[in-house]
């Protein structure tokens, strides 16, 4: 029996337990060097994140990154990060490993990441990874149907048909959004991530690594702990980590616990959204996630972390030619987080 099939005809996923470093991180950083930092105008994507470029360097899928087959714009709240997600999929190439996404909304981020996996596939077995996505898979974003132009839009119509015979995670997420761009092994786990993730990972051998981990579902540190706990032991040196809500919810936590000590390297910073990406450079102790207590930070420590993040942002902006207004926007956001209701 095939638990995690590819689109037919296609191979089953065969998990491989392995130790040691993974290659995705180095390939990801190399690919990012070809990516323009700031998007250009003129896209068809619709969502809360603003307009982005239609061009995704290296995109080979017949499926358009920002449009459905009929030319309808795809609803997305991560379109500004599509190219980065795509390149991480393109970089992943460890047979028997996992690509894990938590919090995919209606599936645009999955389309982008999956297209990278598909573009990287070589031969009938593809690249041998399993793409596993976790979300509630039940609801469309508030105001999303209005932004799409009404109920006649294919995505809105698909959402309206959600039910036992047409589950959201198959009909809208997989069939409409992901499968046109990615034909490899794929699995979706609908429901509360805190409840669905433990059983999924328990069914896999303990040594099967996660080559790419993207999380956009944790809106507090307690949620991050509950959701990421079963992924963390599977991260390796060279794993790629996308924190798509980093600016809002993980900024100071992840910088203090893993970036400042040198265990994770910042690979990409968005100057138009909340998304940041990292590459694991040394094992990331889970104990540091559990020990994070922002209320216990001294004023001196907060000031040091704030200055460190500002310096990192400024360095990244200078190396990529970020317009001054986008740099000012991001630095101001960091200032508000530091002076607001605590740091995460």
Secondary structure, DSSP 4 states (H G I P E B T S, - for coil): --SSBPSSS-PBP---B--S--SHHHHHHHHHTTS-SSPPS----BSSS----S--TT---SS-SSB-TTSPBPB-S-GGGHHHHHHHHHH---TT-EEEEE--TTSHHHHHHHHHHHHH--STTTT--EEEEEE----PPTTHHHHHTSTTSHHHHHHHT-BTTB-HIIIIIIIIIITTT--S-EEEEES-HHHHHHHHHHTS-TTBPEEEEEE----SHHHHHHHHHHHHTTEEEEEEEEETTIIIIIHHHHIIIIITTTSEEEEEE-SSSS-EEEEE-S---HHHHHH--GGG--HHHHHHHHHHHHHHHHHHHHHHT--HHHHHHHHHHHHHHHHSS---
